Amino acid sequence: MGPTAVQALRPVSKAVFDIHLMIVQPERYVEDFIKAGADSVTVQAEACLHLQRTLTQIREAGARAGVALNPATPPEALEYVLNDLDLILVMTVNPGFGGQAFLPAMLPKIRRVRAMIESVSHPIHLEVDGGIAAETVGAVTEAGANVLVAGTAIYRHPEGVADGIRLLRAAVLPSA
């Protein structure tokens, strides 16, 4: 989805538009997405030569700033930019295509990131993306995630999107 798609959707949706720029040199596109209506922009730690500069660019353009970590990237990559973050996205699959299986080895990483977040004085959301399904949301939220990205579990659910969402909510909020 490019800035044009965000611009077309923004007038008809009150949803939060959290744009994940999984691209090299994301700083080239940050302002275009924010001008188009992005509420937050998340960049890959591995793709930014000057991560802190890119996070400052996002915030100065008026959006919340986030960083995504691929499975092999250690949480310590964020140690010196924690005060510049509003969101940390832990990838629990190797990015590339939908429908991949959740990597259970990422649960300790989610816990480590949560502990890092607790060490700063401002709120930072902990988002998890990859293999999120009714079977994995309990462990992921228990490890500290408070924002979940689900694709296959919703859009490929055999009973339809509404049932996929209902099952995920029930797994996280059993009384709902």
Beta strands, then each sheet from edge to edge (+ up, - down):
strand 1: 18-21
strand 2: 40-44
strand 3: 64-69
strand 4: 87-91
strand 5: 125-129
strand 6: 147-149
sheet 1: 1+ 2+ 3+ 4+ 5+ 6+
end
